[in-house]
Amino acid sequence: MKKTMKRMAGAILAASLAVGAQAATLKMAYDSDPVSLDPHEQLSGATLQLSHLVFDPIIRWDNNHQFQPRLAEKWERVDEKTMRFTLREGVKFHSGNLLTSADVKWTFDRLIDSPDFKAIFEPFADVRVIDDRTFDLVTKEAFPLLLNSATYIFPMDSKFYAGLDDKGQDKALLKKHGDTYASKNASGTGPFIVTERQQGVRVDFERFDGYWDKKSPGNVDKIIFTPIKEGPTRVAALLAGDVDFIYPVPPNDHARIRKSGNLDLITLSESRIITFQLNQERVEAFKDQRVRQAINYAINNEGIVKKIMKGFATPAGQQSPEGYVGYVDDLQPRYDLKKAKQLMKEAGYEDGFSITMTAPNNRYVNDAKIAQAVASMLAKIKIRVDLKTLPKAQYWPEFDERSADMMMIGWRSDTEDSANFTEYLTACTDEVSGWGQYNSGNYCNEAIDALVRNAGSETDSVARAEILQDVERKLYNEAAFVPLHWQNLAWGASKNVAAKEVVNTMNFPYLGDLVIKE
């Protein structure tokens, strides 16, 4: 990768000298870095953040939650199953190759082979190439979320990934947690090129001189990205001026940012649900609905939000946040320790049992502290927990193996819709469709899955809402998983960094448009 990227960087450096005094460097720190440069290897916030830097989607959400043209300059409905897109003229990849509809088709075919992304595109039949700049996105049936899903198409440079690497492997090989060409090399159409990467240490980006969006106000020509796992250390680096932009700011440190005269704290609500899943294939007791309900009754969601999240989250009793079509107002958190003990007794587990629990310690806000609190709460109903927390890079392989009895997972709906939560988190695991890809609890209710599939082709918004609300009620009654809270978003930035203009509720900062003032 270094040799390829240094050639690209040389051209960028020459161009950046011409930018003059307005060009700026952004030093940013997140709690972790992406596990791969392959945009299809893992469906995660970090991967999508990277995709918006290095690749560009055909369309994206704007700050008003409307669809914004990106690589596609326009689109039109052909029939109930077909949307026709027209690509911008003259868009180039970092390699210099010209973007065409064939690249979109190649990317789509790769997405539907991705274990993580295939569920998003399961309703789709094909990408039909019309000409170099025109293609049709075709669904199997009428599908109300076609454009929502299209925001996840980041065209890849099919010529760049053609052929074999120095190991004799296909450069386009997609493998989770694998040492592949695509995991270490990238050619997108995005505003930045990766010029140096040391996993877990640092990632350097340079602005792409051939970037198509000449109207972008962004003046950042270089990004130095440093992962800093510990929240207080990350905040201290911002306060000291060692970095200009950080995420997340832990709730305990909000006051420190606010009191500083030269920093901004930017907060937004988010739809990401933080949950625990109960592995029914590993623990016989988890197959009993009463035990699952007891665990939900034993966990004080509001207490976690108040004490650990310092009020900077919303206690959850279901997957869908308020405002989503599936949200049901009366499905609230159900903390009742007496009820929990009663259910354990009824199920024949009055003396409890032992389980393993694994959670990340640098993926979600206060994730390790939340896991510790949950373990303590479960001890009150005599469930003895052997807790292990891991950095994100080590956690995800363990999660994919479903290697613990109880595992933490946070999820933000990829389509901004209620159905996506169920498709990934609680659906019966199906490798062909990709449903249940992040269901480490191995929960399965085929009747619920059928309801979600029906919602997928229901174009009447009222009828669709009724179906998805029924899904939420059934999952709640069965205690299919353990909902904790919807976490909020908090960034810290130097006042000369106009971060407020580029952050959003999806937590995909559009850093290509970022302006750093002199």
C-alpha positions in Angstrom: 0.0 0.0 0.0 2.8 2.4 0.9 4.4 2.5 -2.5 1.0 3.0 -4.2 -0.1 5.7 -1.8 3.2 7.6 -1.9 2.9 8.0 -5.6 -0.6 9.4 -5.0 0.6 11.6 -2.1 3.3 13.1 -4.3 0.7 14.6 -6.6 -1.3 15.8 -3.7 1.6 17.5 -2.0 2.3 19.5 -5.1 -1.3 20.6 -5.3 -1.5 21.4 -1.6 1.3 23.9 -1.9 -0.8 25.8 -4.3 -3.7 25.9 -1.9 -1.9 28.5 0.1 -2.5 29.7 3.7 -6.1 28.5 3.8 -5.0 24.8 3.7 -5.2 23.3 7.1 -4.3 20.1 9.0 -6.8 18.4 11.3 -5.5 16.4 14.2 -8.3 14.2 15.5 -8.7 11.5 18.1 -11.5 8.9 18.3 -11.7 6.0 20.8 -10.6 3.5 18.2 -9.7 3.3 14.5 -11.4 1.3 11.7 -10.4 -2.4 11.7 -10.0 -2.4 7.9 -9.8 -0.2 4.8 -12.2 -2.6 3.1 -15.6 -0.8 3.1 -17.5 -4.1 3.0 -15.7 -6.1 5.6 -17.6 -4.9 8.6 -20.9 -3.0 9.0 -19.9 -0.6 11.7 -19.9 3.1 12.4 -16.1 3.3 12.1 -16.2 1.6 8.7 -18.9 4.0 7.5 -17.0 7.0 8.9 -14.0 5.9 6.9 -16.1 5.3 3.8 -17.3 8.9 3.8 -13.6 10.0 3.9 -12.0 7.7 1.3 -15.0 6.7 -0.8 -18.2 8.6 -1.6 -21.8 7.3 -1.7 -24.1 7.6 -4.7 -26.4 9.6 -2.4 -26.2 10.6 1.3 -28.3 12.1 4.1 -28.1 15.8 4.7 -28.6 17.5 8.1 -32.3 17.8 7.5 -32.5 14.0 6.9 -33.2 14.4 3.2 -31.4 12.6 0.4 -28.5 14.6 -1.1 -27.0 13.9 -4.5 -23.3 12.8 -4.4 -21.8 10.6 -7.1 -25.3 10.3 -8.6 -26.4 13.8 -9.7 -30.0 12.8 -10.2 -32.4 9.8 -10.0 -36.0 9.1 -11.1 -38.5 6.3 -10.6 -38.9 4.1 -13.7 -41.5 1.7 -12.2 -42.4 0.4 -8.7 -39.3 -1.9 -8.7 -36.8 0.4 -10.5 -35.0 3.6 -9.8 -32.7 5.1 -12.5 -29.6 7.0 -11.4 -27.3 9.2 -13.4 -23.7 9.6 -12.3 -21.8 12.9 -12.4 -19.5 13.3 -15.4 -15.8 13.1 -15.0 -15.6 11.7 -11.5 -12.2 10.0 -10.9 -10.9 7.5 -8.4 -7.7 8.1 -6.5 -5.9 5.8 -8.9 -7.0 8.1 -11.8 -9.5 5.6 -13.2 -12.8 7.1 -14.3 -16.0 6.2 -12.3 -18.5 4.4 -14.5 -21.8 2.5 -14.0 -19.7 -0.7 -14.3 -18.0 0.2 -11.0 -21.4 0.6 -9.3 -22.4 -2.8 -10.6 -19.2 -4.4 -9.4 -19.6 -2.8 -6.0 -23.2 -3.9 -5.7 -22.3 -7.5 -6.6 -19.6 -7.4 -3.9 -22.1 -5.9 -1.3 -24.5 -8.8 -1.8 -21.7 -11.2 -1.1 -20.6 -9.4 2.1 -21.8 -11.3 5.2 -22.3 -7.9 7.0 -24.0 -5.9 4.2 -26.0 -8.5 2.3 -29.1 -8.2 4.6 -29.4 -4.5 3.6 -29.5 -5.4 0.0 -31.5 -8.6 0.3 -34.6 -6.9 -1.2 -32.6 -5.9 -4.3 -32.5 -7.9 -7.6 -29.7 -6.2 -9.5 -27.9 -3.2 -10.7 -28.7 -2.9 -14.4 -26.0 -0.9 -16.4 -27.6 1.3 -19.1 -24.5 3.2 -20.2 -21.3 4.5 -18.6 -23.2 7.1 -16.5 -26.6 5.5 -16.2 -27.7 2.5 -14.1 -30.9 1.1 -12.7 -31.2 -0.1 -9.1 -33.8 -2.9 -9.2 -35.7 -4.5 -6.3 -37.4 -7.9 -6.2 -40.7 -6.3 -5.1 -41.9 -2.8 -4.4 -39.6 -1.6 -1.7 -40.2 1.6 0.3 -36.6 1.9 1.5 -34.7 1.9 -1.8 -33.1 5.3 -1.4 -32.4 4.6 2.3 -30.4 1.6 1.2 -28.7 3.4 -1.6 -26.8 5.6 0.9 -24.7 2.4 1.6 -23.4 2.1 -2.0 -19.9 3.6 -2.0 -18.5 2.7 -5.5 -15.2 0.9 -5.4 -12.5 1.2 -8.2 -13.1 -2.2 -9.9 -9.9 -1.8 -12.1 -7.8 -1.0 -9.0 -9.0 -4.2 -7.3 -8.5 -6.4 -10.4 -5.9 -9.1 -10.6 -3.8 -10.8 -7.9 -1.7 -9.4 -5.1 1.8 -10.4 -4.2 0.4 -13.3 -2.2 -1.4 -14.7 -5.3 -4.8 -13.7 -3.8 -7.5 -11.9 -5.7 -7.2 -8.2 -4.9 -11.0 -8.1 -4.5 -11.1 -10.9 -1.9 -13.5 -10.0 0.9 -12.7 -11.8 4.2 -13.7 -10.7 7.7 -10.7 -10.1 9.9 -8.5 -11.3 7.0 -5.2 -10.1 5.7 -6.4 -9.1 2.2 -5.3 -6.5 -0.4 -8.6 -4.6 0.0 -8.2 -4.5 3.8 -4.9 -2.6 3.4 -5.3 -0.7 0.1 -8.1 1.7 -1.0 -9.0 3.6 -4.1 -12.2 5.6 -3.8 -13.7 8.8 -5.1 -13.7 10.5 -1.7 -12.0 13.7 -0.5 -9.1 11.9 1.2 -6.4 9.3 0.4 -5.0 7.1 3.1 -1.2 7.7 2.9 -0.1 5.9 6.1 -1.7 3.5 8.4 -0.5 1.7 11.6 -3.4 -0.3 13.0 -4.3 1.0 16.5 -1.6 3.7 16.3 -2.2 6.3 13.6 -3.9 6.9 10.2 -2.8 9.7 7.9 -5.0 11.2 5.2 -4.1 13.6 2.4 -6.7 15.5 0.3 -7.3 14.1 -3.1 -6.3 16.7 -5.7 -8.7 15.2 -8.2 -11.7 15.3 -5.9 -14.8 15.9 -7.9 -16.7 18.2 -5.5 -15.2 21.6 -6.3 -18.0 23.3 -4.5 -17.1 21.8 -1.2 -16.1 24.5 1.4 -13.6 22.1 3.0 -10.0 23.4 3.4 -8.5 20.5 5.3 -5.6 19.1 3.2 -4.3 16.7 5.8 -5.8 14.6 8.6 -3.8 13.0 11.4 -6.0 10.5 13.1 -4.9 9.0 16.5 -7.0 6.4 18.3 -7.0 7.2 22.1 -9.0 4.6 23.9 -9.4 6.2 27.4 -11.9 9.0 27.5 -10.1 11.3 30.0 -6.9 10.9 28.1 -8.7 11.9 24.9 -10.2 14.9 26.5 -6.9 15.9 28.1 -5.3 15.8 24.6 -8.0 18.2 23.3 -7.6 20.5 26.3 -3.8 20.6 25.8 -4.1 21.4 22.1 -2.5 18.2 21.0 -5.6 17.4 18.9 -8.3 19.6 17.4 -11.3 17.3 17.3 -12.4 14.3 19.4 -15.2 11.7 19.6 -16.7 10.7 21.9 -16.6 13.1 24.8 -17.6 11.0 27.9 -20.5 12.4 29.9 -18.2 12.9 32.9 -16.1 15.3 30.8 -18.7 17.5 29.3 -18.3 20.2 32.0 -14.5 20.3 31.3 -15.1 21.1 27.7 -17.8 23.6 28.4 -15.6 25.5 30.9 -12.8 25.8 28.5 -12.7 29.1 26.7 -11.3 27.8 23.4 -13.3 24.6 22.9 -16.8 23.7 21.7 -18.9 20.8 22.9 -21.3 19.6 20.2 -24.1 17.2 21.2 -26.9 15.5 19.2 -29.4 12.8 19.9 -28.8 9.4 18.2 -30.8 6.3 17.4 -28.1 3.8 18.4 -29.5 1.2 20.9 -27.1 -0.4 23.4 -28.1 -3.9 24.2 -27.0 -7.3 25.6 -27.8 -10.5 23.8 -28.4 -13.8 25.6 -27.0 -16.8 23.8 -29.6 -19.5 23.9 -27.3 -22.1 22.2 -24.7 -21.8 25.0 -27.0 -21.4 28.0 -30.0 -23.7 28.5 -31.6 -21.3 31.0 -31.7 -18.6 28.3 -34.2 -20.6 26.3 -36.7 -20.0 29.1 -38.7 -16.8 28.4 -39.1 -16.3 32.2 -35.3 -16.2 32.7 -34.9 -13.7 29.9 -37.7 -11.6 31.4 -36.0 -11.9 34.8 -32.8 -10.5 33.4 -34.6 -7.6 31.9 -36.4 -6.9 35.2 -33.1 -7.1 37.2 -31.3 -4.4 35.1 -31.9 -0.8 36.1 -31.7 1.0 32.8 -32.6 4.3 34.3 -30.0 3.9 37.0 -27.3 3.2 34.4 -28.3 6.3 32.4 -28.4 8.5 35.6 -25.2 7.3 37.2 -22.9 6.1 34.4 -24.2 8.1 31.5 -24.8 11.2 33.6 -28.2 11.6 32.0 -26.7 11.7 28.5 -28.8 8.9 27.1 -32.4 7.7 27.0 -33.4 4.5 28.8 -34.8 1.9 26.4 -37.4 -0.8 26.6 -37.4 -1.7 22.9 -35.3 -1.4 19.7 -36.9 1.5 18.0 -36.4 5.0 19.3 -39.2 7.5 19.4 -39.9 8.9 16.0 -39.3 5.6 14.2 -42.3 3.9 12.7 -42.1 0.8 15.0 -41.8 2.8 18.2 -44.5 1.8 20.8 -45.0 4.4 23.6 -46.0 1.9 26.3 -42.9 -0.4 25.9 -40.8 1.1 28.7 -37.9 -0.3 30.8 -39.2 -2.7 33.4 -36.9 -2.6 36.4 -38.4 -4.6 39.3 -36.0 -6.7 41.3 -38.8 -8.4 43.2 -40.4 -9.5 40.0 -37.1 -10.7 38.6 -36.5 -13.0 41.6 -40.0 -14.3 41.4 -39.5 -15.2 37.7 -36.2 -16.9 38.4 -38.0 -19.0 41.1 -40.8 -19.9 38.8 -38.3 -21.0 36.1 -36.5 -23.3 38.6 -33.4 -21.1 38.8 -33.9 -19.6 42.3 -30.2 -20.5 43.1 -29.0 -18.9 39.9 -26.3 -20.1 37.6 -23.0 -18.9 36.1 -22.4 -17.3 32.7 -19.6 -15.6 30.8 -20.0 -12.0 29.5 -17.9 -10.1 27.0 -18.1 -6.5 26.1 -15.9 -3.9 24.3 -14.0 -1.3 26.2 -13.6 1.3 23.5 -16.5 1.0 21.1 -19.6 2.6 22.9 -19.7 5.4 25.4 -18.8 3.9 28.8 -19.2 0.4 27.5 -16.9 -1.4 30.0 -18.5 0.5 33.0 -22.0 -0.4 31.7 -21.0 -4.1 31.5 -19.6 -4.0 35.0 -22.9 -2.5 36.3 -25.0 -5.1 34.5 -22.9 -7.9 36.0 -23.4 -6.5 39.5 -27.2 -6.2 38.9 -27.4 -9.8 37.7 -25.7 -10.9 40.9 -28.8 -9.8 42.8 -30.8 -12.6 41.1 -27.8 -15.0 41.7 -26.6 -15.0 38.1 -22.8 -15.1 38.5 -21.0 -13.3 35.7 -17.4 -13.9 34.5 -16.9 -10.6 32.7 -14.2 -9.9 30.1 -13.8 -6.6 28.2 -11.7 -6.2 25.1 -10.6 -3.4 22.7 -12.8 -3.2 19.6 -10.2 -4.8 17.3 -10.2 -7.9 19.5 -13.8 -7.8 20.4 -15.4 -8.1 17.0 -13.8 -11.5 16.1 -15.0 -12.8 19.5 -18.5 -11.5 18.7 -18.5 -13.1 15.3 -17.6 -16.4 17.0 -20.4 -15.8 19.6 -17.8 -16.8 22.1 -19.6 -15.7 25.3 -23.0 -16.4 26.9 -23.9 -12.7 27.1 -22.5 -10.1 24.7 -22.9 -6.4 24.2 -23.9 -4.9 20.8 -24.9 -1.4 19.9 -26.9 -0.8 16.7 -28.0 2.2 14.7 -30.5 1.4 12.0 -28.6 1.4 8.7 -31.7 2.4 6.8 -33.1 4.8 9.4 -36.0 2.4 9.8 -37.3 0.1 12.6 -37.1 -3.1 10.5 -33.3 -2.9 10.2 -32.8 -3.5 14.0 -34.7 -6.8 13.8 -33.1 -7.9 10.5 -29.6 -7.8 12.1 -30.1 -8.2 15.8 -32.9 -10.6 16.5 -33.8 -12.3 13.2 -33.1 -16.1 12.8 -29.5 -16.4 11.5 -29.5 -17.0 7.8 -26.1 -16.9 6.0 -27.8 -16.7 2.6 -29.8 -13.5 3.3 -27.5 -12.0 5.9 -30.4 -11.7 8.4 -29.3 -12.2 12.0 -25.7 -11.4 11.2 -25.3 -9.6 14.6 -27.6 -11.9 16.5 -25.1 -13.4 19.0 -28.0 -14.5 21.2 -29.2 -17.0 18.5 -32.8 -15.9 19.3 -35.1 -17.1 16.5 -38.8 -16.6 16.0 -39.9 -17.3 12.4 -43.3 -15.6 12.8 -41.6 -12.3 13.8 -39.3 -12.6 10.8 -42.3 -13.1 8.5 -43.8 -9.9 9.8 -40.6 -8.0 9.1 -40.5 -9.4 5.6 -44.1 -8.4 5.0 -43.2 -4.9 6.2 -40.4 -4.8 3.6 -42.9 -4.8 0.7 -45.7 -2.8 2.4 -45.9 0.6 0.8 -48.8 1.9 2.9 -47.1 3.8 5.7 -49.9 3.3 8.2 -50.1 -0.5 7.6 -46.3 -0.8 7.7 -46.1 1.0 11.1 -48.7 -1.3 12.5 -46.7 -4.4 11.4 -43.4 -3.1 12.9 -45.1 -2.0 16.1 -46.5 -5.5 16.5 -42.9 -6.8 16.0 -41.7 -4.6 18.9 -44.5 -5.8 21.2 -43.7 -9.5 20.5 -39.9 -9.0 21.0 -40.7 -7.2 24.3 -43.0 -9.9 25.6 -40.5 -12.6 24.7 -37.6 -10.6 26.2 -35.7 -11.5 23.0 -32.8 -9.4 24.1 -31.8 -6.8 26.8 -32.3 -3.2 25.7 -30.4 -0.7 27.8 -30.5 2.8 26.3 -30.2 4.9 23.2 -26.9 6.8 23.5 -26.4 10.4 22.6 -23.5 11.9 20.6 -20.9 14.3 21.9 -17.9 15.8 20.0 -15.3 18.2 21.3 -13.5 20.6 19.0 -11.3 23.7 19.0 -13.3 26.8 18.3 -11.5 27.4 15.0 -12.7 24.0 13.8 -16.3 24.4 12.4 -17.2 20.9 13.4 -20.9 21.7 14.1 -21.4 22.2 10.3 -20.2 18.6 9.4 -21.4 16.4 12.2 -24.8 14.7 12.1 -27.1 12.3 14.0 -25.8 9.3 11.9 -22.3 10.0 13.3 -20.8 10.1 9.9 -19.0 13.5 10.0 -18.5 14.8 6.5 -15.0 15.9 7.1 -14.4 16.6 3.4 -16.5 19.7 3.9 -14.8 20.8 7.2 -13.5 24.3 7.5 -10.7 25.2 9.9 -10.5 28.9 10.4 -7.2 30.8 10.7 
